Structure formats: structure tokens, C-alpha cells
Amino acid sequence: MIKTLIVDDEPWTREVIKQFGLWEQFDMRIVGEADNGLKAIEMIRLHQPHLVITDMRMPGVDGVQLLQYLDEHFGGIKVIVISGYDDFVYTRQAIRSKVHEYLLKPVDPQELNTALGKCREEIAARLACMTPGALDSETIGVLNGAVKRIAALLLEGEREALHEAFEDLYRKFLHLEHSKALINRVYHDLWKLWEETVVLHGLDIRETDVRYDPTSATWRATIEVLQAMYDKAFEKLQEDRKYRNKINLLDVRQFIERHYTEPLTLESIARCFFVSKEYLSRAFKQETGWNVSDYILRLRMERAKELLIRDRLPIKAVARFVGYEDVAYFYRLFKKHFGVTPGEIRKANGQVNKVQ
């Protein structure tokens, strides 16, 4: 039975999805509903669903942040986005987050069930690959981290580090080299990320001539084939960036706005766009009037203020959510930015609301 979670702040939309979906036909069961991203994360941890159907615009933790969380912690979960907004930023985030389908409201029964059917086939195939000899949750967690690192290094332009990451992946799971579940999962996950990179960046790469069958290949052969594919993508990315005279600063801003809760630096952003940090700093300042670090700080502080006032989240949780593990450091930055502490701004806003 395929466990499914529905996430939407509109009760009517959740009801429509429940009524339209051919759940029994697709061997699916709805394990829960959530009206915002925070509740969804709690339910995902509790139920560990195979499929999440989510809206994008929700109060508090929205769909973009939910997709980022799934990428980082539950990379194997399939996602269908159902949104009332045909928004480029949302659509692009959906593509980057390996979303299976992006459907617009009002929900069309045929489109919904077509998407459910495709998800059912992929989930069933994946579960079949995982048994017998399924991987335990700890192994899957380590594997997801390794796969995510390889994908990041491809975009960051660190070829030597990329090769080392593949070798590290090989050594780390050498004790499971005869596990077909491991080989199938690694090949599927890394091939999917490679394909998405090729499509997103418009790379001119033809299908590899290497004949490869993950059901009969060895662990070493799997790593070698994947590394060759990533090398080809790396070369194309370098060529494309090398001959561009300038970068699209709208892309840079959208990248920062998607990842500002992560440990971003000027250098790491420059690597992702294959330009020097000096060029990026100068171009960004000319275009926006902001230094990159100040722009990131402003986004974090405004989001923190919103979470403190509107969502009433604990200060420690707010600090971590916007990218600060050190709560004391977050306090100092917040007070310097707004002139008051997180507690004071929450208290002041609460008094204003009472007067109104």
C-alpha cells in the first residue's frame, strides 16, 4: 500500500483531491492531511509517506521550503504539486526538487489520476528494487547525503572534489557491493539528478553510448559509468559558463532566495554560476545596490521577523530555520538589524494587535 500525504491550506482543495483520486485502484492510502508546511514535516516524520501532494503558497512554511526539506531529508518521496499559481519561480523550484508533476488549480480529475498512476508505477518499481535485501534507514540517510554532495559539486565546478566524492561513495558502500538494492538506488538517484541538470542548463549532451544494465552491473562499473556521465556534464557546464560575458542576475537573486537558509557565501554562489567572486560581487552591487552578504542577511532577518510575529515560533526554532545554529549569534544580528531583540519585537507586535 502506497502511503500518501495531502498538504494544502484550503480544506476544500484537500477534499476535492480525496474525492477525485482513484486511491483503491492505485493501491494508495491517505495517511494524513496538513494545512501548512510545518505540520506536513511533522506528519512526514511520523508516517514516512511514499507520496506527498502539496500546494505551494501556504502560511508559515510554504511549498518551496517544504520541497527543500524533502530534498535534504527524504529524497525518496515522490511529490505532486497542485497550485493555483503558474509561477516561474515555483515551477523552477519544482523542477529542481524532482517534483513528479506540477498541476494547476482547479484540480482536473483526469490530470490528477494520470499523475497518480505514474507515481504508483515508479514507487512500485522502486520498492521492488529495494527488496529482498532492502537498505536500512541509516544506510539510506548516508546515501542521500553522498548523492546530494555529488550533485552540488557538479554545479560548484570542483572537478577534483567531484572525483573524490565518487571514490568516497564507492569505498563507503564497498561492503554492500553485491546488493542490487544499493546499485539500483544509486544509479536511479544519480542518473535522475544528472538528467535534471542537463535539462535545466540546456546542455548539449547526447545519450551515452555505454551499454549499462543496473540489474547485472557490478558496484565498481556503476560508479565508473556515473562518473563518466557527470564528467561530460561538468565539461559542458564549464564551456557554457566560460563563453558567457555576463550572468543573469535574476537567476542569482532567485538562487539566493531559494537557498538563503543554507550556509551561503559569495564564493559558493560564484562557483555555482561559474564566475569569479569579484565579478559577481561587482555585478550584483551595480544591479541591486546591495552587497551579496547584506542581501542574504536582509532576507534572513525579514523571514525571521515574519516567523516570530506571524507564526509565533520559538526563537531557537526561528534561528535554525533561517540558517543560524548559534542562537546567541542570531540574537546579536537581529538586534543590530532591527534595533530590538527577537523577544522585544514579538512583544511589541503583540501589544499593537491587542490595541487594534
FIFI-911630 format. One record per atom (N, C-alpha, C): residue in one letter; x, y, z. Coordinates in steps of 0.02 Angstrom, whole numbers, padded with zeros to 5 digits, always signed. Layout:
! FIFI-911630
aXYZ/...
END
This chain:
! FIFI-911630
m+00042-00060+00000/m+00000+00000+00000/m+00044+00062+00000/i+00030+00108-00046/i+00070+00169-00053/i+00041+00224-00008/k+00080+00246+00040/k+00057+00297+00088/k+00062+00367+00057/t+00007+00405+00064/t+00003+00471+00032/t-00017+00524+00083/l+00017+00583+00079/l+00001+00640+00121/l-00022+00698+00078/i-00077+00732+00098/i-00103+00789+00061/i-00090+00853+00101/v-00060+00903+00069/v-00041+00966+00103/v-00071+01025+00065/d-00117+01061+00096/d-00147+01120+00065/d-00183+01159+00120/d-00177+01225+00119/d-00210+01265+00171/d-00284+01274+00159/e-00309+01251+00101/e-00380+01257+00086/e-00415+01189+00097/p-00459+01184+00147/p-00494+01121+00161/p-00532+01095+00099/w-00560+01141+00060/w-00599+01121+00002/w-00554+01085-00049/t-00495+01111-00060/t-00449+01080-00108/t-00429+01010-00084/r-00415+01004-00019/r-00397+00937+00007/r-00454+00888-00003/e-00515+00912+00006/e-00573+00868-00002/e-00582+00848-00075/v-00571+00895-00121/v-00577+00881-00193/v-00526+00827-00213/i-00464+00835-00189/i-00412+00786-00206/i-00432+00717-00179/k-00458+00715-00119/k-00479+00650-00090/k-00536+00619-00130/q-00582+00660-00153/q-00640+00634-00189/q-00622+00612-00260/f-00577+00649-00293/f-00561+00636-00363/f-00511+00578-00372/g-00467+00568-00323/g-00414+00518-00331/g-00441+00447-00331/l-00415+00406-00376/l-00434+00335-00380/l-00387+00295-00334/w-00395+00305-00270/w-00347+00279-00221/w-00343+00203-00220/e-00400+00170-00218/e-00400+00097-00215/e-00370+00068-00279/q-00387+00097-00335/q-00362+00072-00400/q-00286+00075-00402/f-00257+00127-00372/f-00184+00135-00374/f-00150+00106-00311/d-00189+00070-00271/d-00161+00039-00210/d-00130+00092-00164/m-00166+00148-00157/m-00142+00203-00116/m-00187+00214-00055/r-00157+00240-00002/r-00195+00255+00059/r-00174+00324+00084/i-00223+00368+00098/i-00208+00434+00126/i-00194+00426+00201/v-00133+00441+00221/v-00114+00432+00292/v-00122+00496+00332/g-00135+00552+00299/g-00143+00614+00336/g-00152+00674+00292/e-00173+00730+00324/e-00180+00794+00291/e-00147+00848+00333/a-00120+00900+00300/a-00090+00956+00335/a-00108+01021+00300/d-00117+01075+00339/d-00136+01139+00308/d-00078+01188+00304/n-00017+01166+00322/n+00042+01207+00312/n+00104+01163+00312/g+00161+01193+00293/g+00222+01154+00286/g+00249+01125+00351/l+00242+01163+00406/l+00267+01138+00470/l+00231+01074+00492/k+00165+01075+00486/k+00126+01016+00504/k+00143+00958+00457/a+00154+00975+00393/a+00172+00924+00344/a+00237+00889+00364/i+00286+00928+00385/i+00351+00900+00405/i+00342+00852+00464/e+00301+00872+00512/e+00288+00829+00570/e+00256+00763+00548/m+00208+00767+00502/m+00173+00707+00479/m+00218+00664+00435/i+00262+00695+00398/i+00310+00657+00357/i+00356+00617+00402/r+00380+00649+00455/r+00423+00613+00503/r+00385+00555+00536/l+00322+00566+00550/l+00282+00516+00584/l+00263+00458+00539/h+00237+00473+00479/h+00210+00421+00435/h+00258+00397+00381/q+00309+00438+00364/q+00356+00422+00310/q+00319+00400+00247/p+00279+00444+00217/p+00239+00426+00158/p+00283+00415+00097/h+00255+00379+00048/h+00290+00369-00015/h+00277+00428-00063/l+00220+00462-00053/l+00198+00515-00099/l+00170+00574-00059/v+00190+00635-00079/v+00163+00697-00049/v+00131+00738-00104/i+00069+00758-00094/i+00034+00803-00140/i+00028+00870-00105/t+00058+00923-00132/t+00062+00986-00094/t+00047+01047-00136/d+00019+01097-00102/d+00012+01164-00130/d+00079+01200-00121/m+00087+01259-00154/m+00149+01296-00148/m+00142+01356-00101/r+00088+01394-00108/r+00079+01454-00066/r+00037+01436-00005/m+00071+01435+00053/m+00038+01419+00116/m+00067+01464+00171/p+00030+01476+00225/p+00057+01517+00279/p+00115+01482+00314/g+00161+01522+00341/g+00218+01493+00376/g+00267+01461+00328/v+00280+01397+00339/v+00325+01360+00295/v+00286+01343+00231/d+00307+01372+00175/d+00270+01363+00113/d+00295+01303+00073/g+00268+01294+00013/g+00284+01236-00028/g+00357+01234-00048/v+00387+01292-00063/v+00458+01293-00083/v+00501+01266-00027/q+00488+01289+00034/q+00529+01266+00091/q+00515+01193+00107/l+00454+01171+00097/l+00438+01101+00108/l+00476+01057+00058/l+00479+01078-00006/l+00516+01040-00056/l+00590+01038-00039/q+00617+01093-00014/q+00688+01094+00005/q+00700+01045+00063/y+00654+01043+00110/y+00661+00996+00167/y+00659+00924+00142/l+00613+00909+00097/l+00608+00841+00070/l+00672+00823+00033/d+00700+00869-00005/d+00763+00857-00041/d+00818+00836+00007/e+00821+00871+00063/e+00876+00861+00111/e+00868+00799+00154/h+00805+00783+00172/h+00794+00731+00222/h+00756+00669+00196/f+00716+00677+00145/f+00676+00621+00120/f+00676+00621+00044/g+00736+00612+00016/g+00744+00616-00057/g+00705+00565-00096/g+00684+00510-00064/g+00649+00458-00100/g+00574+00469-00107/i+00547+00519-00074/i+00475+00532-00077/i+00456+00565-00143/k+00406+00538-00177/k+00380+00569-00238/k+00336+00629-00219/v+00334+00679-00263/v+00296+00740-00248/v+00255+00761-00309/i+00191+00776-00296/i+00148+00807-00346/i+00129+00876-00319/v+00142+00929-00357/v+00123+00996-00337/v+00057+01015-00371/i+00010+01039-00331/i-00054+01064-00357/i-00060+01136-00332/s-00054+01184-00378/s-00051+01254-00357/s-00097+01298-00399/g-00119+01352-00370/g-00160+01400-00406/g-00119+01451-00443/y-00053+01443-00442/y-00009+01494-00471/y+00037+01463-00522/d+00030+01486-00584/d+00076+01465-00638/d+00136+01511-00635/d+00176+01503-00582/d+00230+01549-00565/d+00297+01519-00585/f+00338+01558-00620/f+00403+01533-00644/f+00447+01510-00587/v+00451+01549-00533/v+00494+01531-00477/v+00472+01466-00446/y+00406+01458-00437/y+00380+01396-00408/y+00393+01337-00455/t+00380+01348-00520/t+00390+01294-00568/t+00462+01272-00570/r+00508+01320-00569/r+00579+01303-00571/r+00601+01267-00508/q+00576+01288-00451/q+00592+01254-00389/q+00566+01183-00391/a+00506+01174-00420/a+00477+01107-00426/a+00522+01062-00468/i+00548+01089-00523/i+00593+01050-00566/i+00656+01031-00529/r+00685+01080-00494/r+00747+01067-00457/r+00737+01015-00402/s+00677+01014-00374/s+00663+00969-00318/s+00636+00901-00340/k+00642+00886-00403/k+00622+00820-00429/k+00547+00808-00421/v+00507+00860-00427/v+00435+00853-00423/v+00410+00811-00482/h+00366+00764-00468/h+00342+00719-00522/h+00295+00755-00570/e+00251+00797-00543/e+00202+00830-00585/e+00183+00897-00554/y+00171+00948-00596/y+00151+01014-00573/y+00083+01028-00604/l+00030+01025-00564/l-00039+01033-00589/l-00067+01100-00564/l-00107+01132-00606/l-00138+01195-00588/l-00209+01184-00563/k-00229+01226-00514/k-00298+01226-00491/k-00341+01263-00542/p-00406+01247-00547/p-00441+01194-00511/p-00418+01125-00533/v-00421+01078-00487/v-00396+01011-00500/v-00437+00976-00553/d-00403+00951-00604/d-00435+00912-00657/d-00429+00838-00638/p-00485+00801-00632/p-00482+00731-00611/p-00437+00688-00655/q-00441+00698-00720/q-00401+00656-00765/q-00326+00670-00756/e-00308+00734-00751/e-00237+00751-00742/e-00212+00725-00675/l-00253+00731-00623/l-00234+00706-00558/l-00221+00631-00559/n-00267+00594-00588/n-00260+00521-00588/n-00205+00497-00636/t-00192+00535-00689/t-00135+00518-00732/t-00070+00524-00692/a-00065+00578-00654/a-00005+00589-00612/a+00000+00536-00558/l-00056+00519-00527/l-00056+00467-00475/l-00034+00400-00504/g-00059+00384-00564/g-00041+00321-00596/g+00034+00316-00610/k+00063+00371-00635/k+00135+00371-00649/k+00175+00364-00584/c+00153+00399-00533/c+00188+00393-00469/c+00184+00322-00442/r+00126+00293-00449/r+00116+00224-00424/r+00165+00177-00458/e+00174+00183-00524/e+00219+00140-00561/e+00291+00149-00537/e+00312+00211-00529/e+00381+00224-00509/e+00395+00201-00438/i+00347+00214-00394/i+00355+00193-00324/i+00357+00117-00319/a+00312+00084-00354/a+00310+00010-00353/a+00375-00019-00380/a+00401+00011-00434/a+00464-00014-00463/a+00521-00004-00414/r+00520+00052-00380/r+00574+00066-00333/r+00571+00018-00273/l+00511+00007-00248/l+00503-00039-00192/l+00525-00110-00212/a+00511-00128-00274/a+00531-00195-00298/a+00607-00201-00299/c+00640-00146-00318/c+00714-00147-00320/c+00743-00152-00249/m+00705-00126-00201/m+00732-00124-00133/m+00724-00189-00096/t+00686-00236-00123/t+00676-00300-00089/t+00687-00357-00138/p+00715-00416-00116/p+00742-00426-00049/p+00807-00388-00038/g+00834-00392+00022/g+00897-00358+00037/g+00889-00283+00040/a+00832-00259+00066/a+00819-00187+00068/a+00871-00151+00111/l+00883-00088+00095/l+00931-00048+00133/l+00897-00021+00195/d+00934-00020+00251/d+00904+00007+00312/d+00904+00084+00310/s+00867+00114+00357/s+00858+00186+00356/s+00923+00224+00366/e+00969+00198+00406/e+01033+00231+00417/e+01074+00233+00353/t+01075+00176+00317/t+01112+00172+00254/t+01082+00221+00203/i+01016+00223+00200/i+00982+00268+00153/i+00999+00341+00169/g+01001+00358+00233/g+01018+00426+00253/g+01088+00446+00231/v+01137+00401+00242/v+01206+00414+00221/v+01210+00420+00145/l+01174+00375+00111/l+01174+00375+00038/l+01145+00440+00010/n+01090+00463+00039/n+01059+00525+00016/n+01107+00584+00023/g+01144+00585+00078/g+01193+00639+00089/g+01249+00637+00037/a+01272+00577+00020/a+01326+00570-00029/a+01302+00591-00099/v+01241+00572-00116/v+01213+00590-00182/v+01204+00665-00187/k+01179+00696-00134/k+01169+00768-00133/k+01236+00805-00141/r+01288+00779-00109/r+01354+00811-00114/r+01381+00808-00186/i+01373+00751-00219/i+01396+00744-00288/i+01360+00793-00333/a+01295+00799-00325/a+01256+00845-00367/a+01278+00917-00355/a+01293+00935-00293/a+01315+01003-00277/a+01383+01018-00307/l+01428+00969-00303/l+01496+00979-00330/l+01496+00987-00405/l+01449+00954-00439/l+01443+00963-00511/l+01429+01036-00529/l+01384+01067-00492/l+01366+01137-00506/l+01418+01186-00481/e+01455+01167-00429/e+01503+01213-00399/e+01569+01216-00439/g+01578+01171-00486/g+01638+01174-00528/g+01701+01147-00495/e+01693+01100-00449/e+01751+01070-00415/e+01762+01000-00443/r+01800+00995-00498/r+01808+00930-00531/r+01845+00879-00488/e+01900+00900-00459/e+01939+00854-00417/e+01897+00830-00358/a+01861+00877-00327/a+01818+00858-00271/a+01762+00812-00293/l+01738+00822-00355/l+01685+00779-00383/l+01711+00708-00390/h+01772+00700-00416/h+01801+00633-00423/h+01811+00600-00354/e+01834+00640-00306/e+01845+00614-00239/e+01779+00591-00207/a+01725+00628-00222/a+01659+00611-00195/a+01635+00544-00223/f+01648+00531-00287/f+01629+00467-00316/f+01670+00410-00285/e+01735+00422-00275/e+01777+00370-00244/e+01756+00358-00172/d+01738+00412-00137/d+01715+00406-00068/d+01650+00365-00066/l+01605+00378-00113/l+01543+00340-00117/l+01557+00267-00129/y+01605+00252-00174/y+01623+00182-00188/y+01649+00148-00126/r+01696+00179-00091/r+01727+00149-00032/r+01678+00141+00025/k+01636+00192+00034/k+01590+00193+00091/k+01541+00134+00089/f+01523+00113+00029/f+01473+00059+00022/f+01502-00005-00009/l+01568-00011-00005/l+01601-00070-00035/l+01577-00135-00001/h+01561-00130+00064/h+01537-00189+00100/h+01469-00213+00075/l+01435-00170+00036/l+01369-00189+00008/l+01372-00196-00068/e+01432-00210-00094/e+01441-00209-00167/e+01398-00261-00204/h+01375-00312-00169/h+01334-00363-00202/h+01259-00349-00193/s+01243-00292-00162/s+01172-00275-00151/s+01142-00243-00213/k+01095-00277-00244/k+01061-00249-00303/k+01019-00188-00283/a+00994-00189-00221/a+00956-00132-00196/a+00999-00069-00196/l+01061-00076-00173/l+01108-00019-00172/l+01123+00005-00243/i+01142-00041-00287/i+01161-00023-00356/i+01103+00012-00392/n+01043-00017-00385/n+00985+00012-00419/n+00969+00082-00392/r+00973+00090-00327/r+00956+00155-00297/r+01006+00209-00316/v+01070+00193-00311/v+01122+00242-00327/v+01117+00262-00400/y+01110+00213-00444/y+01106+00229-00515/y+01044+00272-00530/h+00987+00252-00502/h+00925+00289-00514/h+00930+00361-00489/d+00954+00371-00428/d+00957+00438-00398/d+01006+00483-00435/l+01066+00458-00449/l+01116+00500-00482/l+01100+00511-00556/w+01071+00462-00588/w+01051+00472-00658/w+00996+00525-00662/k+00949+00524-00615/k+00894+00572-00614/k+00921+00643-00605/l+00967+00652-00558/l+00996+00718-00546/l+01037+00741-00607/w+01072+00695-00639/w+01111+00712-00699/w+01064+00736-00754/e+01009+00699-00765/e+00961+00717-00817/e+00931+00786-00803/e+00914+00800-00741/e+00884+00864-00724/e+00934+00922-00735/t+00997+00910-00720/t+01049+00961-00731/t+01056+00976-00806/v+01056+00923-00846/v+01062+00931-00919/v+01003+00972-00946/v+00942+00956-00923/v+00882+00991-00947/v+00881+01063-00923/l+00893+01074-00858/l+00889+01141-00829/l+00939+01189-00861/h+00998+01164-00876/h+01051+01208-00903/h+01056+01205-00979/g+01010+01167-01010/g+01009+01163-01083/g+01074+01137-01113/l+01104+01087-01080/l+01168+01060-01103/l+01159+01016-01164/d+01204+01024-01212/d+01201+00984-01274/d+01239+00919-01263/i+01206+00872-01231/i+01236+00807-01216/i+01191+00752-01243/r+01219+00710-01286/r+01181+00654-01312/r+01184+00595-01264/e+01137+00549-01272/e+01137+00490-01229/e+01202+00453-01236/t+01226+00428-01180/t+01290+00393-01180/t+01287+00330-01222/d+01344+00315-01253/d+01348+00254-01294/d+01364+00193-01251/v+01379+00205-01188/v+01397+00148-01144/v+01335+00107-01129/r+01341+00042-01141/r+01285-00002-01126/r+01289-00021-01052/y+01235-00006-01017/y+01236-00017-00945/y+01169-00045-00922/d+01172-00098-00884/d+01112-00129-00856/d+01122-00134-00780/p+01088-00091-00741/p+01098-00091-00669/p+01080-00157-00635/t+01039-00198-00667/t+01019-00261-00636/t+01075-00313-00639/s+01124-00304-00684/s+01178-00353-00689/s+01247-00322-00679/a+01251-00256-00672/a+01315-00222-00666/a+01345-00230-00596/t+01411-00225-00592/t+01445-00226-00527/t+01444-00156-00497/w+01460-00152-00433/w+01463-00088-00397/w+01516-00042-00428/r+01575-00070-00444/r+01628-00031-00475/r+01607-00003-00543/a+01576-00046-00584/a+01554-00024-00651/a+01501+00030-00646/t+01458+00025-00597/t+01406+00076-00588/t+01436+00144-00573/i+01484+00145-00527/i+01518+00208-00509/i+01554+00237-00570/e+01588+00194-00608/e+01626+00219-00667/e+01581+00249-00720/v+01524+00216-00733/v+01477+00242-00783/v+01448+00309-00760/l+01429+00313-00697/l+01400+00376-00672/l+01452+00432-00672/q+01514+00416-00653/q+01565+00467-00652/q+01579+00493-00722/a+01578+00449-00772/a+01588+00470-00841/a+01532+00517-00864/m+01470+00502-00844/m+01414+00545-00861/m+01421+00614-00829/y+01441+00615-00766/y+01449+00678-00730/y+01508+00718-00757/d+01561+00684-00779/d+01617+00718-00809/d+01596+00755-00873/k+01556+00722-00913/k+01532+00752-00975/k+01490+00814-00960/a+01445+00809-00911/a+01404+00866-00892/a+01447+00922-00864/f+01498+00904-00825/f+01543+00954-00796/f+01578+00994-00852/e+01603+00958-00902/e+01638+00992-00957/e+01592+01040-00994/k+01531+01019-01006/k+01483+01061-01042/k+01465+01123-01001/l+01456+01114-00936/l+01441+01171-00893/l+01498+01221-00894/q+01559+01196-00891/q+01617+01240-00893/q+01622+01278-00959/e+01610+01243-01014/e+01612+01276-01080/e+01559+01330-01086/d+01498+01314-01064/d+01444+01363-01069/d+01458+01425-01028/r+01483+01416-00968/r+01497+01474-00925/r+01558+01514-00949/k+01607+01478-00977/k+01668+01510-00999/k+01656+01562-01053/y+01609+01548-01097/y+01598+01592-01155/y+01540+01641-01144/r+01516+01645-01083/r+01465+01696-01069/r+01500+01758-01041/n+01481+01815-01067/n+01513+01876-01043/n+01481+01902-00978/k+01420+01881-00964/k+01388+01903-00903/k+01338+01850-00880/i+01320+01855-00818/i+01272+01808-00789/i+01204+01843-00783/n+01152+01802-00778/n+01085+01828-00769/n+01076+01840-00694/l+01075+01903-00674/l+01072+01919-00602/l+01004+01902-00573/l+00952+01897-00615/l+00887+01875-00590/l+00893+01802-00566/d+00931+01762-00604/d+00942+01692-00583/d+00980+01690-00517/v+01028+01735-00509/v+01067+01737-00447/v+01022+01755-00388/r+00980+01805-00397/r+00935+01826-00343/r+00887+01770-00325/q+00860+01736-00375/q+00813+01681-00362/q+00849+01623-00327/f+00912+01611-00346/f+00952+01559-00314/f+00961+01576-00240/i+00978+01639-00225/i+00987+01660-00155/i+00922+01654-00117/e+00867+01675-00148/e+00802+01673-00114/e+00778+01602-00100/r+00803+01554-00139/r+00785+01484-00127/r+00830+01452-00074/h+00891+01477-00068/h+00941+01443-00026/h+00967+01485+00032/y+00934+01542+00048/y+00962+01587+00098/y+00963+01556+00168/t+00925+01503+00180/t+00926+01470+00245/t+00985+01421+00251/e+01023+01413+00197/e+01081+01368+00197/e+01145+01409+00207/p+01202+01376+00218/p+01266+01413+00229/p+01293+01443+00164/l+01262+01496+00141/l+01282+01529+00078/l+01340+01578+00090/t+01386+01580+00043/t+01439+01631+00042/t+01446+01658-00028/l+01478+01715-00035/l+01490+01744-00101/l+01528+01694-00144/e+01578+01661-00116/e+01619+01614-00154/e+01579+01554-00178/s+01537+01526-00134/s+01498+01467-00153/s+01447+01484-00208/i+01417+01544-00204/i+01369+01565-00256/i+01406+01575-00323/a+01464+01606-00320/a+01504+01618-00381/a+01522+01552-00415/r+01539+01501-00374/r+01556+01436-00403/r+01497+01405-00438/c+01438+01413-00409/c+01377+01385-00439/c+01363+01415-00508/f+01383+01478-00517/f+01370+01513-00581/f+01433+01519-00624/f+01486+01485-00602/f+01548+01481-00641/f+01576+01550-00659/v+01576+01594-00610/v+01607+01660-00618/v+01651+01674-00558/s+01694+01724-00563/s+01736+01741-00505/s+01694+01778-00453/k+01715+01772-00390/k+01678+01805-00337/k+01683+01881-00344/e+01739+01905-00372/e+01748+01977-00382/e+01697+02004-00433/y+01690+01966-00488/y+01642+01987-00540/y+01570+01985-00513/l+01553+01932-00477/l+01486+01925-00450/l+01471+01982-00402/s+01518+01996-00357/s+01509+02049-00308/s+01496+02117-00341/r+01537+02132-00391/r+01531+02197-00426/r+01465+02201-00465/a+01448+02148-00502/a+01388+02149-00544/a+01325+02152-00500/f+01325+02114-00445/f+01266+02113-00401/f+01255+02181-00368/k+01309+02212-00347/k+01305+02278-00315/k+01279+02330-00364/q+01303+02328-00426/q+01280+02376-00477/q+01207+02367-00493/e+01184+02304-00494/e+01115+02289-00514/e+01066+02303-00458/t+01083+02285-00396/t+01035+02288-00341/t+01049+02343-00290/g+01111+02367-00288/g+01129+02415-00236/g+01148+02382-00171/w+01147+02315-00169/w+01163+02277-00109/w+01226+02236-00119/n+01265+02228-00065/n+01317+02177-00064/n+01282+02109-00057/v+01313+02057-00083/v+01281+01991-00080/v+01269+01970-00008/s+01318+01978+00035/s+01310+01958+00105/s+01255+01997+00140/d+01250+02062+00125/d+01197+02104+00155/d+01129+02083+00130/y+01125+02063+00067/y+01062+02041+00037/y+01038+01977+00071/i+01084+01930+00081/i+01067+01868+00116/i+01044+01882+00187/l+01081+01926+00222/l+01063+01943+00290/l+00993+01974+00293/r+00978+02019+00246/r+00912+02052+00246/r+00856+02000+00236/l+00866+01953+00191/l+00816+01901+00180/l+00805+01859+00243/r+00861+01841+00275/r+00856+01801+00336/r+00820+01839+00392/m+00837+01902+00401/m+00808+01941+00455/m+00733+01953+00443/e+00714+01969+00382/e+00644+01981+00367/e+00603+01918+00376/r+00632+01861+00356/r+00596+01797+00365/r+00591+01780+00439/a+00644+01794+00477/a+00643+01781+00548/a+00590+01823+00583/k+00586+01886+00564/k+00535+01931+00592/k+00465+01905+00578/e+00455+01881+00517/e+00390+01854+00498/e+00372+01792+00540/l+00420+01748+00550/l+00408+01687+00588/l+00395+01703+00662/l+00429+01753+00688/l+00420+01773+00758/l+00352+01804+00770/i+00331+01849+00725/i+00270+01887+00736/i+00208+01849+00712/r+00210+01825+00651/r+00150+01795+00621/r+00140+01723+00644/d+00195+01684+00645/d+00188+01613+00659/d+00202+01595+00731/r+00229+01644+00770/r+00240+01635+00842/r+00284+01574+00857/l+00333+01561+00815/l+00379+01505+00825/l+00428+01521+00881/p+00453+01471+00917/p+00505+01483+00967/p+00567+01515+00936/i+00600+01558+00974/i+00657+01595+00946/i+00712+01547+00923/k+00725+01494+00961/k+00777+01446+00941/k+00759+01413+00874/a+00695+01397+00865/a+00674+01366+00803/a+00680+01415+00744/v+00664+01478+00757/v+00669+01529+00705/v+00742+01537+00683/a+00787+01539+00732/a+00858+01546+00717/a+00882+01490+00671/r+00865+01429+00688/r+00886+01372+00648/r+00853+01373+00580/f+00791+01393+00578/f+00754+01393+00514/f+00786+01440+00463/v+00812+01497+00486/v+00841+01545+00440/v+00917+01537+00433/g+00944+01482+00460/g+01013+01465+00446/g+01064+01477+00501/y+01042+01488+00564/y+01088+01501+00618/y+01081+01448+00673/e+01133+01407+00682/e+01133+01358+00736/e+01149+01391+00803/d+01189+01444+00800/d+01208+01481+00861/d+01155+01533+00875/v+01113+01520+00926/v+01057+01565+00941/v+01082+01633+00966/a+01137+01633+01004/a+01164+01697+01030/a+01187+01741+00972/y+01218+01711+00922/y+01240+01749+00863/y+01180+01776+00826/f+01128+01736+00820/f+01066+01758+00788/f+01037+01818+00826/y+01037+01816+00893/y+01013+01872+00934/y+01050+01937+00916/r+01116+01932+00913/r+01157+01992+00900/r+01142+02021+00831/l+01138+01977+00781/l+01124+02000+00713/l+01055+02032+00709/f+01006+02001+00741/f+00937+02025+00739/f+00933+02095+00771/k+00964+02102+00830/k+00961+02167+00865/k+00998+02221+00825/k+01054+02203+00794/k+01090+02251+00754/k+01049+02272+00693/h+01012+02226+00664/h+00973+02240+00604/h+00911+02281+00618/f+00874+02263+00672/f+00810+02295+00686/f+00813+02345+00745/g+00867+02343+00784/g+00872+02387+00841/g+00838+02361+00904/v+00807+02303+00899/v+00774+02271+00956/v+00788+02196+00954/t+00778+02162+01010/t+00790+02089+01013/t+00729+02053+00984/p+00737+01988+00967/p+00679+01949+00943/p+00621+01949+00992/g+00636+01943+01057/g+00583+01944+01106/g+00547+02011+01110/e+00584+02065+01104/e+00554+02132+01108/e+00509+02145+01048/i+00530+02125+00988/i+00489+02138+00929/i+00425+02097+00931/r+00429+02036+00958/r+00369+01995+00964/r+00321+02026+01016/k+00349+02048+01072/k+00308+02078+01125/k+00274+02142+01101/a+00312+02184+01066/a+00285+02248+01041/a+00230+02235+00991/n+00238+02187+00948/n+00187+02172+00898/n+00124+02144+00931/g+00133+02104+00984/g+00076+02077+01019/g+00034+02130+01051/q+00067+02182+01078/q+00031+02237+01110/q-00008+02278+01059/v+00022+02288+00999/v-00012+02325+00946/v-00075+02289+00925/n-00070+02223+00919/n-00128+02183+00898/n-00184+02187+00949/k-00166+02190+01014/k-00217+02194+01067/k-00254+02260+01063/v-00216+02315+01051/v-00247+02381+01046/v-00295+02383+00987/q-00275+02353+00931/q-00317+02354+00871/q-00378+02311+00882/
END
